[in-house]
Every structure is written in structure tokens, then in C-alpha cells.
Amino acid sequence: MAEVLLFHHAQGQTPGFLAFADELGASGHTVHTPDLYDGKTFAALDEGVGYAKQVGFDTILERGRLAAESLPNELVYGGFSLGVMPAQMLAQTRPGAEGALLFSAAFPTSEFGHPWPQGVPLQIHMMEDDEWVVGEDLEAARQLDETIESAELFLYPGDRHLFADNSLLDYDEKAAALLRERVLAFLNGIE
């Protein structure tokens, strides 16, 4: 069973984010869900992004790095949207990563100053017409998929951003079920 460090999206630790983590845990995986927002949650994505900008993206990254410090190096790093920043950064820069799960965002590897670690599997999940990812994020996701042998990019039909969070209006039950199935297969394959 895998040990996962899972970072929340810009709306914070919503009930749907925590439910997703609980589902992974119920399948036998150990899941850590650090709160990068000190307990704050936001009803609208724009409000959460505004808060992240106010706090500073470097601060969010540092909080993610600190959350990993007390955990073993052999982790799968996962993140939803904003949470992809610390997840991808740690997967690329912290030795021992066992995998990465990027939901609704992706960055070029150059963003974190290190190439993708050899042999570290990666899954990326996005909706193909999501206005938050069309452009840079989708391009980065495609580049990761093309250049990393162990990468898989899953594009779902639709335009919702946080489609796997069952507490938000963006929730898409069918796409979220397929995402969970693929994520559990990924985690079950981690040795």
C-alpha cells in the first residue's frame, strides 16, 4: 500500500477534498492531508485563488515542503489545482518519490529546476475544456506526458475544474468515478 501526501486546491480543505482522501485511506493507503491555509476554506474558486495570491505562492510551496519534512521520503505526492505546485515540486526535488498524481494543473519541469526523476510514475487528470487549464497547464501536461516514459495524461470530456470534489458545483460524478478508479489502480501498483 502506498503512502500519499495530498495537497488541497485553492478553496481549501473542503468536505469533498477530505472525502476523496478518506476514500484512498479506506482502500488501505496512508494519506496525509496538510492544511496549507490554516483552516480557511472558500466558497468560490476566485476567492481561494485571491487568498493564495495574498499569502504568496512561495509561502504555499514552503508550507508544502515543511509538511513533507516529518514524513518518509518514499511518498506519492498528489495535489488538486493549487496543490499541484507543492506536489510536483516535491516529486521532482525530494529524493525517494514513489509517484505523483496531478489533478487539474501541471507545470513544466523547468519550473522547479530539476528534471523529472527517472522511473517515478506520474498521472495527470484534467477536463479538456477547463478554462483554468486550457493553455499553459494543458500544454505542460501534454509535454510531461510526451517526455516522461512513466507518465499518463487523462483528459475527461467537459469544462469543470475541480470535478473530483463532491462538495463543489464543479463535481462531475461520472468523471470523478473514473478518476478514482484510475488513481486507485495507480496507487495499488506502487510497491
N, C-alpha and C positions, 0 to 999 in steps of 0.2 A: 504494500500500500504506500501511496505517495504522501509526502508532507508538503503542504501548499501554503504559500504566503500570498494572500489575496487582497488586493487593494480596491477600495470603493471608488465610485465615479464622483463627479462634481456635485451631485446632490447629497453626498454623504452616505452614512451607513443607514440606508433606507431599509424598511422591513423586507423588501424584495431582494436586496443585496444580501442581507443576512439569511434569508430563506434559501438563496442559491448556495451560500456557504454551508448551511445546515444540510442540504441535500448531498453535497460532496462528502460531508462528515458522516452522514447516515450510510454512505456506501463504503465506509471503512477508512477513508482518508483523513489525515490530520490536517485541519485547516485553521490558519491563523488569520484574523481579520483586524489588523491595526486600524485605529481611527486617526486619520490624518487631519481631521477637522475639529478635534477636541469636543466631540459630542454634537456639533452643529449639523443640521440637515436642512435642505432647502426644497421647497415645493416645486420650483421651476429650475430648469437646467441653467438658464441665463443667470439666475441669482447665484447658483453654486459656482459657476464659472467666474462671476464677479468677485465672489469671496476668495476663490483661489488666486485670482489676479491681485487682490488686496494683500493676501498673505504672502504671495510671491511663489512662483513655480520652483525656484531654487529651494525655498523652505519646504515645499511639498516633497521634493526629491530627497532632501536631507531627512525629513521625518520618515520617509520610506526606508532610507538607508539605516537609520537608527533602529527601526522596527526589526530589521533583519539581524542586527548585531548579536542579539542574545539567542538566536536560533542557529541550528546546524547549517553548514554550507550546502548540504545536499537537499535542496528545495526545488519545487516547481514554483515559479513566480507567475502570478496572474494579476490582471488588472482590467477594470472596466473604464474605458474612456480616459479620464484624467488619471486614473490609477495605472494606466499602461505606462506612463512616464517612469515611476519608480520600478514597476515590474520589469520593463525592458532594460532599464539601466542596470538593475541588479543581475538580471540574467546574462547580460553582456560583460559585466565588470567584476562580479563576485565569483571567485573560483568555486567549482563544485555544483553549479546549477544542473538540475536534472531535467529541466524543461521550462517552457514558457507558454502561457495562454494569454493572448491579447484580444480583448473584446472591444470593438467599436473605436479603435485607434491603432496607429502604428507609426513608428519613426524610422528614418533611415539609420543604419547602424552608425554612420558618422556622427550622429547627434550625441553619442556617448563616448566617442573617442576610442572605441575598441571594435574589432571585428566580432562577428557572431562566433561564439565558442564552437569549436569542432565537435560534432556529434550531439549537440544539445537540440532536442526536438522542439518544434515550435508549431503552435496552432494559432491562426488568426481568424476571427469571426466578425463579419460586418454585413450590414444590409447594403446592397449595391447602389441604392439611390438615396442613402442617408446624406443629407446636406452637410452634416458635420464631418463626414469622411471623404466625400467626393472631392477630388483634387489631391492635396498633399498626402493625406493619410492613406487613401486608396492607392496612390502611386507608390508610397513607401511599402505598403502591404504587398503589392504585386512584385516590387523589387526584392523584398525579403523572400517571397515565395520562389522567385526565379533563381536567386543566388545562394540560398541555403538549402542544401540537399535534404535536410530533415524537416523542412517547413511545409505546412499545408495551409492554404488560404481557402476559407469557406465563405462564399458570398451568398446571402439569402435574398430572395426577392422582397422588395419593399423599400420604404424610406424612413423607417424608425431607427432611432439612435440606441436607446437603452432598452432594446427589445427583449432582453432576458430578465429584466427586473419586474416581477409580477405585481409590484406596488405602484407602478407608474403607468401613465396613459400610453407610453410607447410600447408597452408589453404586447408581444405577439406570441400567443400560446403555441402555435404550430412551429414557428422558427425557434422559439425557446426550448421546446421539447427536443428538437433535432440537435440544437447546440449542446444541451445537457448530455444527450446520448453520445455525441462525438467527444465531449470533454471527458466523460467517464471512461470511454474506451481509451483515450489518450492516457489518463491517469492510471488505469489498470495495466497499461503497457510499460509503466515506469518500474524499473527493477530496483 
